[in-house]
Amino acid sequence: MLICSNDAFDSSTGVDSNASKPESIVNLIGGNWRLVLAASALALAAGVRLLAKHVLATGSAVPGYMLLAAICCGYVYQGPPFR
C-alpha cells in the first residue's frame, strides 16, 4: 500500500515523470495518480477490516494500535506536507 500511495504522491507533485521513473505504478497505468491513490486507500480499508475482525475475535487491541502507529509513520515519511 505504501508503495502505491508514495508513487501517487510523487506523481501529483511532479517528482516522478515518465523519463525519471518509468517503473512507477502511476506511469505504468497511464498517469492516473488519483486511481492509484484510491486503490491504495481501498487496500488499507480491507486491511483495517481484517484487523478489526482479528481484534474482535481475540479481544486484544494491541495490533490495532500498532497498525495505527505504522500508518502514521508511513504517512509522515511520504505524504505531504511532511516530505
mmCIF file as gemmi writes it, N, C-alpha and C atoms, coordinates in Angstrom:
data_model
loop_
_atom_site.group_PDB
_atom_site.id
_atom_site.type_symbol
_atom_site.label_atom_id
_atom_site.label_alt_id
_atom_site.label_comp_id
_atom_site.label_asym_id
_atom_site.label_entity_id
_atom_site.label_seq_id
_atom_site.pdbx_PDB_ins_code
_atom_site.Cartn_x
_atom_site.Cartn_y
_atom_site.Cartn_z
_atom_site.occupancy
_atom_site.B_iso_or_equiv
_atom_site.pdbx_formal_charge
_atom_site.auth_seq_id
_atom_site.auth_asym_id
_atom_site.pdbx_PDB_model_num
ATOM 1 N N . MET Axp A 1 ? 0.814 -1.184 0 1 0 ? 1 A 1
ATOM 2 C CA . MET Axp A 1 ? 0 0 0 1 0 ? 1 A 1
ATOM 3 C C . MET Axp A 1 ? 0.86 1.251 0 1 0 ? 1 A 1
ATOM 4 N N . LEU Axp A 2 ? 1.906 1.235 0.815 1 0 ? 2 A 1
ATOM 5 C CA . LEU Axp A 2 ? 2.749 2.433 0.895 1 0 ? 2 A 1
ATOM 6 C C . LEU Axp A 2 ? 3.446 2.736 -0.419 1 0 ? 2 A 1
ATOM 7 N N . ILE Axp A 3 ? 3.811 1.705 -1.154 1 0 ? 3 A 1
ATOM 8 C CA . ILE Axp A 3 ? 4.479 1.943 -2.434 1 0 ? 3 A 1
ATOM 9 C C . ILE Axp A 3 ? 3.517 2.625 -3.401 1 0 ? 3 A 1
ATOM 10 N N . CYS Axp A 4 ? 2.271 2.155 -3.44 1 0 ? 4 A 1
ATOM 11 C CA . CYS Axp A 4 ? 1.284 2.758 -4.349 1 0 ? 4 A 1
ATOM 12 C C . CYS Axp A 4 ? 1.012 4.203 -3.974 1 0 ? 4 A 1
ATOM 13 N N . SER Axp A 5 ? 0.763 4.463 -2.696 1 0 ? 5 A 1
ATOM 14 C CA . SER Axp A 5 ? 0.45 5.833 -2.299 1 0 ? 5 A 1
ATOM 15 C C . SER Axp A 5 ? 1.665 6.739 -2.455 1 0 ? 5 A 1
ATOM 16 N N . ASN Axp A 6 ? 2.86 6.218 -2.242 1 0 ? 6 A 1
ATOM 17 C CA . ASN Axp A 6 ? 4.062 7.02 -2.433 1 0 ? 6 A 1
ATOM 18 C C . ASN Axp A 6 ? 4.199 7.424 -3.902 1 0 ? 6 A 1
ATOM 19 N N . ASP Axp A 7 ? 3.962 6.48 -4.802 1 0 ? 7 A 1
ATOM 20 C CA . ASP Axp A 7 ? 4.013 6.806 -6.231 1 0 ? 7 A 1
ATOM 21 C C . ASP Axp A 7 ? 2.946 7.828 -6.6 1 0 ? 7 A 1
ATOM 22 N N . ALA Axp A 8 ? 1.758 7.715 -6.007 1 0 ? 8 A 1
ATOM 23 C CA . ALA Axp A 8 ? 0.678 8.674 -6.287 1 0 ? 8 A 1
ATOM 24 C C . ALA Axp A 8 ? 1.065 10.067 -5.796 1 0 ? 8 A 1
ATOM 25 N N . PHE Axp A 9 ? 1.606 10.161 -4.58 1 0 ? 9 A 1
ATOM 26 C CA . PHE Axp A 9 ? 2.029 11.464 -4.057 1 0 ? 9 A 1
ATOM 27 C C . PHE Axp A 9 ? 3.156 12.049 -4.907 1 0 ? 9 A 1
ATOM 28 N N . ASP Axp A 10 ? 4.113 11.21 -5.304 1 0 ? 10 A 1
ATOM 29 C CA . ASP Axp A 10 ? 5.221 11.69 -6.134 1 0 ? 10 A 1
ATOM 30 C C . ASP Axp A 10 ? 4.721 12.191 -7.491 1 0 ? 10 A 1
ATOM 31 N N . SER Axp A 11 ? 3.78 11.474 -8.071 1 0 ? 11 A 1
ATOM 32 C CA . SER Axp A 11 ? 3.256 11.884 -9.369 1 0 ? 11 A 1
ATOM 33 C C . SER Axp A 11 ? 2.441 13.168 -9.262 1 0 ? 11 A 1
ATOM 34 N N . SER Axp A 12 ? 1.664 13.306 -8.202 1 0 ? 12 A 1
ATOM 35 C CA . SER Axp A 12 ? 0.827 14.501 -8.063 1 0 ? 12 A 1
ATOM 36 C C . SER Axp A 12 ? 1.653 15.755 -7.845 1 0 ? 12 A 1
ATOM 37 N N . THR Axp A 13 ? 2.846 15.602 -7.28 1 0 ? 13 A 1
ATOM 38 C CA . THR Axp A 13 ? 3.705 16.768 -7.052 1 0 ? 13 A 1
ATOM 39 C C . THR Axp A 13 ? 4.706 16.975 -8.178 1 0 ? 13 A 1
ATOM 40 N N . GLY Axp A 14 ? 4.75 16.049 -9.141 1 0 ? 14 A 1
ATOM 41 C CA . GLY Axp A 14 ? 5.648 16.2 -10.279 1 0 ? 14 A 1
ATOM 42 C C . GLY Axp A 14 ? 7.04 15.644 -10.073 1 0 ? 14 A 1
ATOM 43 N N . VAL Axp A 15 ? 7.265 14.943 -8.963 1 0 ? 15 A 1
ATOM 44 C CA . VAL Axp A 15 ? 8.593 14.375 -8.699 1 0 ? 15 A 1
ATOM 45 C C . VAL Axp A 15 ? 8.903 13.258 -9.693 1 0 ? 15 A 1
ATOM 46 N N . ASP Axp A 16 ? 7.922 12.395 -9.927 1 0 ? 16 A 1
ATOM 47 C CA . ASP Axp A 16 ? 8.119 11.291 -10.881 1 0 ? 16 A 1
ATOM 48 C C . ASP Axp A 16 ? 7.568 11.689 -12.242 1 0 ? 16 A 1
ATOM 49 N N . SER Axp A 17 ? 8.373 11.495 -13.237 1 0 ? 17 A 1
ATOM 50 C CA . SER Axp A 17 ? 7.904 11.672 -14.606 1 0 ? 17 A 1
ATOM 51 C C . SER Axp A 17 ? 8.231 10.4 -15.371 1 0 ? 17 A 1
ATOM 52 N N . ASN Axp A 18 ? 7.707 10.273 -16.566 1 0 ? 18 A 1
ATOM 53 C CA . ASN Axp A 18 ? 7.992 9.075 -17.357 1 0 ? 18 A 1
ATOM 54 C C . ASN Axp A 18 ? 9.485 8.897 -17.588 1 0 ? 18 A 1
ATOM 55 N N . ALA Axp A 19 ? 10.191 9.999 -17.743 1 0 ? 19 A 1
ATOM 56 C CA . ALA Axp A 19 ? 11.629 9.909 -18.021 1 0 ? 19 A 1
ATOM 57 C C . ALA Axp A 19 ? 12.42 9.555 -16.766 1 0 ? 19 A 1
ATOM 58 N N . SER Axp A 20 ? 12.022 10.11 -15.611 1 0 ? 20 A 1
ATOM 59 C CA . SER Axp A 20 ? 12.825 9.899 -14.411 1 0 ? 20 A 1
ATOM 60 C C . SER Axp A 20 ? 12.509 8.59 -13.695 1 0 ? 20 A 1
ATOM 61 N N . LYS Axp A 21 ? 11.284 8.1 -13.8 1 0 ? 21 A 1
ATOM 62 C CA . LYS Axp A 21 ? 10.922 6.86 -13.107 1 0 ? 21 A 1
ATOM 63 C C . LYS Axp A 21 ? 9.845 6.103 -13.892 1 0 ? 21 A 1
ATOM 64 N N . PRO Axp A 22 ? 10.242 5.436 -14.958 1 0 ? 22 A 1
ATOM 65 C CA . PRO Axp A 22 ? 9.259 4.728 -15.78 1 0 ? 22 A 1
ATOM 66 C C . PRO Axp A 22 ? 8.616 3.542 -15.053 1 0 ? 22 A 1
ATOM 67 N N . GLU Axp A 23 ? 9.247 3.022 -13.984 1 0 ? 23 A 1
ATOM 68 C CA . GLU Axp A 23 ? 8.698 1.871 -13.262 1 0 ? 23 A 1
ATOM 69 C C . GLU Axp A 23 ? 7.669 2.265 -12.2 1 0 ? 23 A 1
ATOM 70 N N . SER Axp A 24 ? 7.39 3.535 -12.067 1 0 ? 24 A 1
ATOM 71 C CA . SER Axp A 24 ? 6.364 3.997 -11.124 1 0 ? 24 A 1
ATOM 72 C C . SER Axp A 24 ? 5.017 3.403 -11.5 1 0 ? 24 A 1
ATOM 73 N N . ILE Axp A 25 ? 4.26 2.976 -10.508 1 0 ? 25 A 1
ATOM 74 C CA . ILE Axp A 25 ? 2.948 2.38 -10.761 1 0 ? 25 A 1
ATOM 75 C C . ILE Axp A 25 ? 2.053 3.355 -11.507 1 0 ? 25 A 1
ATOM 76 N N . VAL Axp A 26 ? 2.121 4.619 -11.162 1 0 ? 26 A 1
ATOM 77 C CA . VAL Axp A 26 ? 1.31 5.632 -11.841 1 0 ? 26 A 1
ATOM 78 C C . VAL Axp A 26 ? 1.682 5.705 -13.313 1 0 ? 26 A 1
ATOM 79 N N . ASN Axp A 27 ? 2.961 5.695 -13.619 1 0 ? 27 A 1
ATOM 80 C CA . ASN Axp A 27 ? 3.397 5.747 -15.014 1 0 ? 27 A 1
ATOM 81 C C . ASN Axp A 27 ? 3.031 4.469 -15.773 1 0 ? 27 A 1
ATOM 82 N N . LEU Axp A 28 ? 3.049 3.331 -15.076 1 0 ? 28 A 1
ATOM 83 C CA . LEU Axp A 28 ? 2.722 2.06 -15.73 1 0 ? 28 A 1
ATOM 84 C C . LEU Axp A 28 ? 1.251 1.973 -16.129 1 0 ? 28 A 1
ATOM 85 N N . ILE Axp A 29 ? 0.364 2.643 -15.383 1 0 ? 29 A 1
ATOM 86 C CA . ILE Axp A 29 ? -1.061 2.567 -15.724 1 0 ? 29 A 1
ATOM 87 C C . ILE Axp A 29 ? -1.549 3.781 -16.508 1 0 ? 29 A 1
ATOM 88 N N . GLY Axp A 30 ? -0.656 4.636 -16.898 1 0 ? 30 A 1
ATOM 89 C CA . GLY Axp A 30 ? -1.04 5.739 -17.769 1 0 ? 30 A 1
ATOM 90 C C . GLY Axp A 30 ? -1.132 7.102 -17.118 1 0 ? 30 A 1
ATOM 91 N N . GLY Axp A 31 ? -0.625 7.26 -15.919 1 0 ? 31 A 1
ATOM 92 C CA . GLY Axp A 31 ? -0.539 8.584 -15.322 1 0 ? 31 A 1
ATOM 93 C C . GLY Axp A 31 ? -1.697 9.004 -14.437 1 0 ? 31 A 1
ATOM 94 N N . ASN Axp A 32 ? -2.629 8.118 -14.124 1 0 ? 32 A 1
ATOM 95 C CA . ASN Axp A 32 ? -3.765 8.482 -13.294 1 0 ? 32 A 1
ATOM 96 C C . ASN Axp A 32 ? -3.43 8.272 -11.816 1 0 ? 32 A 1
ATOM 97 N N . TRP Axp A 33 ? -2.839 9.275 -11.17 1 0 ? 33 A 1
ATOM 98 C CA . TRP Axp A 33 ? -2.404 9.124 -9.782 1 0 ? 33 A 1
ATOM 99 C C . TRP Axp A 33 ? -3.582 9.03 -8.826 1 0 ? 33 A 1
ATOM 100 N N . ARG Axp A 34 ? -4.716 9.618 -9.188 1 0 ? 34 A 1
ATOM 101 C CA . ARG Axp A 34 ? -5.893 9.527 -8.306 1 0 ? 34 A 1
ATOM 102 C C . ARG Axp A 34 ? -6.406 8.089 -8.22 1 0 ? 34 A 1
ATOM 103 N N . LEU Axp A 35 ? -6.342 7.364 -9.324 1 0 ? 35 A 1
ATOM 104 C CA . LEU Axp A 35 ? -6.751 5.959 -9.333 1 0 ? 35 A 1
ATOM 105 C C . LEU Axp A 35 ? -5.831 5.127 -8.436 1 0 ? 35 A 1
ATOM 106 N N . VAL Axp A 36 ? -4.542 5.378 -8.515 1 0 ? 36 A 1
ATOM 107 C CA . VAL Axp A 36 ? -3.58 4.654 -7.685 1 0 ? 36 A 1
ATOM 108 C C . VAL Axp A 36 ? -3.807 4.975 -6.213 1 0 ? 36 A 1
ATOM 109 N N . LEU Axp A 37 ? -4.058 6.233 -5.892 1 0 ? 37 A 1
ATOM 110 C CA . LEU Axp A 37 ? -4.314 6.618 -4.504 1 0 ? 37 A 1
ATOM 111 C C . LEU Axp A 37 ? -5.603 5.973 -3.99 1 0 ? 37 A 1
ATOM 112 N N . ALA Axp A 38 ? -6.634 5.912 -4.834 1 0 ? 38 A 1
ATOM 113 C CA . ALA Axp A 38 ? -7.886 5.267 -4.441 1 0 ? 38 A 1
ATOM 114 C C . ALA Axp A 38 ? -7.683 3.771 -4.212 1 0 ? 38 A 1
ATOM 115 N N . ALA Axp A 39 ? -6.897 3.131 -5.072 1 0 ? 39 A 1
ATOM 116 C CA . ALA Axp A 39 ? -6.62 1.704 -4.912 1 0 ? 39 A 1
ATOM 117 C C . ALA Axp A 39 ? -5.847 1.434 -3.623 1 0 ? 39 A 1
ATOM 118 N N . SER Axp A 40 ? -4.899 2.296 -3.3 1 0 ? 40 A 1
ATOM 119 C CA . SER Axp A 40 ? -4.148 2.095 -2.06 1 0 ? 40 A 1
ATOM 120 C C . SER Axp A 40 ? -5.029 2.337 -0.839 1 0 ? 40 A 1
ATOM 121 N N . ALA Axp A 41 ? -5.97 3.29 -0.929 1 0 ? 41 A 1
ATOM 122 C CA . ALA Axp A 41 ? -6.904 3.518 0.172 1 0 ? 41 A 1
ATOM 123 C C . ALA Axp A 41 ? -7.844 2.321 0.336 1 0 ? 41 A 1
ATOM 124 N N . LEU Axp A 42 ? -8.243 1.713 -0.773 1 0 ? 42 A 1
ATOM 125 C CA . LEU Axp A 42 ? -9.082 0.526 -0.724 1 0 ? 42 A 1
ATOM 126 C C . LEU Axp A 42 ? -8.333 -0.643 -0.077 1 0 ? 42 A 1
ATOM 127 N N . ALA Axp A 43 ? -7.072 -0.796 -0.416 1 0 ? 43 A 1
ATOM 128 C CA . ALA Axp A 43 ? -6.258 -1.846 0.202 1 0 ? 43 A 1
ATOM 129 C C . ALA Axp A 43 ? -6.107 -1.597 1.705 1 0 ? 43 A 1
ATOM 130 N N . LEU Axp A 44 ? -5.932 -0.352 2.093 1 0 ? 44 A 1
ATOM 131 C CA . LEU Axp A 44 ? -5.838 -0.013 3.509 1 0 ? 44 A 1
ATOM 132 C C . LEU Axp A 44 ? -7.145 -0.343 4.223 1 0 ? 44 A 1
ATOM 133 N N . ALA Axp A 45 ? -8.271 0.004 3.615 1 0 ? 45 A 1
ATOM 134 C CA . ALA Axp A 45 ? -9.574 -0.276 4.223 1 0 ? 45 A 1
ATOM 135 C C . ALA Axp A 45 ? -9.79 -1.781 4.395 1 0 ? 45 A 1
ATOM 136 N N . ALA Axp A 46 ? -9.38 -2.561 3.406 1 0 ? 46 A 1
ATOM 137 C CA . ALA Axp A 46 ? -9.505 -4.016 3.511 1 0 ? 46 A 1
ATOM 138 C C . ALA Axp A 46 ? -8.64 -4.552 4.644 1 0 ? 46 A 1
ATOM 139 N N . GLY Axp A 47 ? -7.435 -4.021 4.777 1 0 ? 47 A 1
ATOM 140 C CA . GLY Axp A 47 ? -6.558 -4.442 5.866 1 0 ? 47 A 1
ATOM 141 C C . GLY Axp A 47 ? -7.101 -4.065 7.23 1 0 ? 47 A 1
ATOM 142 N N . VAL Axp A 48 ? -7.669 -2.879 7.332 1 0 ? 48 A 1
ATOM 143 C CA . VAL Axp A 48 ? -8.258 -2.44 8.603 1 0 ? 48 A 1
ATOM 144 C C . VAL Axp A 48 ? -9.447 -3.323 8.952 1 0 ? 48 A 1
ATOM 145 N N . ARG Axp A 49 ? -10.22 -3.693 7.954 1 0 ? 49 A 1
ATOM 146 C CA . ARG Axp A 49 ? -11.365 -4.587 8.203 1 0 ? 49 A 1
ATOM 147 C C . ARG Axp A 49 ? -10.896 -5.938 8.732 1 0 ? 49 A 1
ATOM 148 N N . LEU Axp A 50 ? -9.866 -6.501 8.114 1 0 ? 50 A 1
ATOM 149 C CA . LEU Axp A 50 ? -9.332 -7.777 8.59 1 0 ? 50 A 1
ATOM 150 C C . LEU Axp A 50 ? -8.768 -7.654 9.999 1 0 ? 50 A 1
ATOM 151 N N . LEU Axp A 51 ? -8.1 -6.543 10.276 1 0 ? 51 A 1
ATOM 152 C CA . LEU Axp A 51 ? -7.546 -6.33 11.607 1 0 ? 51 A 1
ATOM 153 C C . LEU Axp A 51 ? -8.659 -6.19 12.638 1 0 ? 51 A 1
ATOM 154 N N . ALA Axp A 52 ? -9.722 -5.478 12.279 1 0 ? 52 A 1
ATOM 155 C CA . ALA Axp A 52 ? -10.855 -5.324 13.199 1 0 ? 52 A 1
ATOM 156 C C . ALA Axp A 52 ? -11.483 -6.679 13.5 1 0 ? 52 A 1
ATOM 157 N N . LYS Axp A 53 ? -11.573 -7.518 12.483 1 0 ? 53 A 1
ATOM 158 C CA . LYS Axp A 53 ? -12.096 -8.876 12.673 1 0 ? 53 A 1
ATOM 159 C C . LYS Axp A 53 ? -11.221 -9.649 13.661 1 0 ? 53 A 1
ATOM 160 N N . HIS Axp A 54 ? -9.916 -9.511 13.524 1 0 ? 54 A 1
ATOM 161 C CA . HIS Axp A 54 ? -8.969 -10.177 14.423 1 0 ? 54 A 1
ATOM 162 C C . HIS Axp A 54 ? -9.104 -9.64 15.849 1 0 ? 54 A 1
ATOM 163 N N . VAL Axp A 55 ? -9.206 -8.333 15.981 1 0 ? 55 A 1
ATOM 164 C CA . VAL Axp A 55 ? -9.327 -7.724 17.306 1 0 ? 55 A 1
ATOM 165 C C . VAL Axp A 55 ? -10.613 -8.199 17.98 1 0 ? 55 A 1
ATOM 166 N N . LEU Axp A 56 ? -11.695 -8.273 17.24 1 0 ? 56 A 1
ATOM 167 C CA . LEU Axp A 56 ? -12.955 -8.741 17.812 1 0 ? 56 A 1
ATOM 168 C C . LEU Axp A 56 ? -12.879 -10.213 18.221 1 0 ? 56 A 1
ATOM 169 N N . ALA Axp A 57 ? -12.151 -11.005 17.439 1 0 ? 57 A 1
ATOM 170 C CA . ALA Axp A 57 ? -12.036 -12.431 17.738 1 0 ? 57 A 1
ATOM 171 C C . ALA Axp A 57 ? -11.139 -12.694 18.941 1 0 ? 57 A 1
ATOM 172 N N . THR Axp A 58 ? -10.079 -11.91 19.089 1 0 ? 58 A 1
ATOM 173 C CA . THR Axp A 58 ? -9.119 -12.161 20.169 1 0 ? 58 A 1
ATOM 174 C C . THR Axp A 58 ? -9.336 -11.279 21.386 1 0 ? 58 A 1
ATOM 175 N N . GLY Axp A 59 ? -9.96 -10.135 21.2 1 0 ? 59 A 1
ATOM 176 C CA . GLY Axp A 59 ? -10.176 -9.218 22.318 1 0 ? 59 A 1
ATOM 177 C C . GLY Axp A 59 ? -8.981 -8.341 22.628 1 0 ? 59 A 1
ATOM 178 N N . SER Axp A 60 ? -7.951 -8.383 21.799 1 0 ? 60 A 1
ATOM 179 C CA . SER Axp A 60 ? -6.753 -7.574 22.029 1 0 ? 60 A 1
ATOM 180 C C . SER Axp A 60 ? -6.688 -6.437 21.018 1 0 ? 60 A 1
ATOM 181 N N . ALA Axp A 61 ? -6.569 -5.216 21.513 1 0 ? 61 A 1
ATOM 182 C CA . ALA Axp A 61 ? -6.497 -4.052 20.63 1 0 ? 61 A 1
ATOM 183 C C . ALA Axp A 61 ? -5.064 -3.662 20.285 1 0 ? 61 A 1
ATOM 184 N N . VAL Axp A 62 ? -4.09 -4.36 20.826 1 0 ? 62 A 1
ATOM 185 C CA . VAL Axp A 62 ? -2.686 -4.012 20.59 1 0 ? 62 A 1
ATOM 186 C C . VAL Axp A 62 ? -2.331 -4.014 19.096 1 0 ? 62 A 1
ATOM 187 N N . PRO Axp A 63 ? -2.747 -5.03 18.307 1 0 ? 63 A 1
ATOM 188 C CA . PRO Axp A 63 ? -2.428 -4.969 16.87 1 0 ? 63 A 1
ATOM 189 C C . PRO Axp A 63 ? -3.016 -3.734 16.186 1 0 ? 63 A 1
ATOM 190 N N . GLY Axp A 64 ? -4.178 -3.297 16.62 1 0 ? 64 A 1
ATOM 191 C CA . GLY Axp A 64 ? -4.78 -2.092 16.051 1 0 ? 64 A 1
ATOM 192 C C . GLY Axp A 64 ? -3.951 -0.854 16.333 1 0 ? 64 A 1
ATOM 193 N N . TYR Axp A 65 ? -3.454 -0.751 17.558 1 0 ? 65 A 1
ATOM 194 C CA . TYR Axp A 65 ? -2.593 0.384 17.899 1 0 ? 65 A 1
ATOM 195 C C . TYR Axp A 65 ? -1.288 0.348 17.118 1 0 ? 65 A 1
ATOM 196 N N . MET Axp A 66 ? -0.758 -0.858 16.922 1 0 ? 66 A 1
ATOM 197 C CA . MET Axp A 66 ? 0.478 -0.991 16.15 1 0 ? 66 A 1
ATOM 198 C C . MET Axp A 66 ? 0.254 -0.589 14.695 1 0 ? 66 A 1
ATOM 199 N N . LEU Axp A 67 ? -0.889 -0.992 14.121 1 0 ? 67 A 1
ATOM 200 C CA . LEU Axp A 67 ? -1.198 -0.608 12.745 1 0 ? 67 A 1
ATOM 201 C C . LEU Axp A 67 ? -1.366 0.9 12.629 1 0 ? 67 A 1
ATOM 202 N N . LEU Axp A 68 ? -2.06 1.502 13.568 1 0 ? 68 A 1
ATOM 203 C CA . LEU Axp A 68 ? -2.24 2.948 13.54 1 0 ? 68 A 1
ATOM 204 C C . LEU Axp A 68 ? -0.893 3.669 13.607 1 0 ? 68 A 1
ATOM 205 N N . ALA Axp A 69 ? 0.008 3.202 14.455 1 0 ? 69 A 1
ATOM 206 C CA . ALA Axp A 69 ? 1.339 3.814 14.551 1 0 ? 69 A 1
ATOM 207 C C . ALA Axp A 69 ? 2.114 3.649 13.243 1 0 ? 69 A 1
ATOM 208 N N . ALA Axp A 70 ? 2.014 2.471 12.628 1 0 ? 70 A 1
ATOM 209 C CA . ALA Axp A 70 ? 2.722 2.22 11.363 1 0 ? 70 A 1
ATOM 210 C C . ALA Axp A 70 ? 2.177 3.099 10.246 1 0 ? 70 A 1
ATOM 211 N N . ILE Axp A 71 ? 0.857 3.257 10.19 1 0 ? 71 A 1
ATOM 212 C CA . ILE Axp A 71 ? 0.256 4.104 9.156 1 0 ? 71 A 1
ATOM 213 C C . ILE Axp A 71 ? 0.685 5.553 9.345 1 0 ? 71 A 1
ATOM 214 N N . CYS Axp A 72 ? 0.677 6.024 10.588 1 0 ? 72 A 1
ATOM 215 C CA . CYS Axp A 72 ? 1.106 7.407 10.864 1 0 ? 72 A 1
ATOM 216 C C . CYS Axp A 72 ? 2.561 7.622 10.471 1 0 ? 72 A 1
ATOM 217 N N . CYS Axp A 73 ? 3.423 6.677 10.823 1 0 ? 73 A 1
ATOM 218 C CA . CYS Axp A 73 ? 4.846 6.797 10.455 1 0 ? 73 A 1
ATOM 219 C C . CYS Axp A 73 ? 5.022 6.804 8.941 1 0 ? 73 A 1
ATOM 220 N N . GLY Axp A 74 ? 4.311 5.932 8.243 1 0 ? 74 A 1
ATOM 221 C CA . GLY Axp A 74 ? 4.412 5.873 6.785 1 0 ? 74 A 1
ATOM 222 C C . GLY Axp A 74 ? 3.929 7.157 6.134 1 0 ? 74 A 1
ATOM 223 N N . TYR Axp A 75 ? 2.843 7.724 6.65 1 0 ? 75 A 1
ATOM 224 C CA . TYR Axp A 75 ? 2.324 8.955 6.062 1 0 ? 75 A 1
ATOM 225 C C . TYR Axp A 75 ? 3.273 10.122 6.313 1 0 ? 75 A 1
ATOM 226 N N . VAL Axp A 76 ? 3.8 10.209 7.513 1 0 ? 76 A 1
ATOM 227 C CA . VAL Axp A 76 ? 4.746 11.287 7.806 1 0 ? 76 A 1
ATOM 228 C C . VAL Axp A 76 ? 5.99 11.144 6.938 1 0 ? 76 A 1
ATOM 229 N N . TYR Axp A 77 ? 6.402 9.919 6.656 1 0 ? 77 A 1
ATOM 230 C CA . TYR Axp A 77 ? 7.591 9.687 5.836 1 0 ? 77 A 1
ATOM 231 C C . TYR Axp A 77 ? 7.368 10.103 4.381 1 0 ? 77 A 1
ATOM 232 N N . GLN Axp A 78 ? 6.168 9.859 3.839 1 0 ? 78 A 1
ATOM 233 C CA . GLN Axp A 78 ? 5.986 10.044 2.398 1 0 ? 78 A 1
ATOM 234 C C . GLN Axp A 78 ? 4.94 11.064 2.002 1 0 ? 78 A 1
ATOM 235 N N . GLY Axp A 79 ? 4.003 11.391 2.855 1 0 ? 79 A 1
ATOM 236 C CA . GLY Axp A 79 ? 2.89 12.226 2.44 1 0 ? 79 A 1
ATOM 237 C C . GLY Axp A 79 ? 3.105 13.698 2.655 1 0 ? 79 A 1
ATOM 238 N N . PRO Axp A 80 ? 2.413 14.482 1.843 1 0 ? 80 A 1
ATOM 239 C CA . PRO Axp A 80 ? 2.508 15.918 2.017 1 0 ? 80 A 1
ATOM 240 C C . PRO Axp A 80 ? 1.785 16.33 3.296 1 0 ? 80 A 1
ATOM 241 N N . PRO Axp A 81 ? 2.174 17.315 3.988 1 0 ? 81 A 1
ATOM 242 C CA . PRO Axp A 81 ? 3.232 18.292 3.749 1 0 ? 81 A 1
ATOM 243 C C . PRO Axp A 81 ? 4.529 17.936 4.449 1 0 ? 81 A 1
ATOM 244 N N . PHE Axp A 82 ? 4.663 16.704 4.951 1 0 ? 82 A 1
ATOM 245 C CA . PHE Axp A 82 ? 5.815 16.337 5.789 1 0 ? 82 A 1
ATOM 246 C C . PHE Axp A 82 ? 7.05 15.934 5.016 1 0 ? 82 A 1
ATOM 247 N N . ARG Axp A 83 ? 6.954 15.593 3.761 1 0 ? 83 A 1
ATOM 248 C CA . ARG Axp A 83 ? 8.055 15.031 2.975 1 0 ? 83 A 1
ATOM 249 C C . ARG Axp A 83 ? 9.333 15.709 3.265 1 0 ? 83 A 1
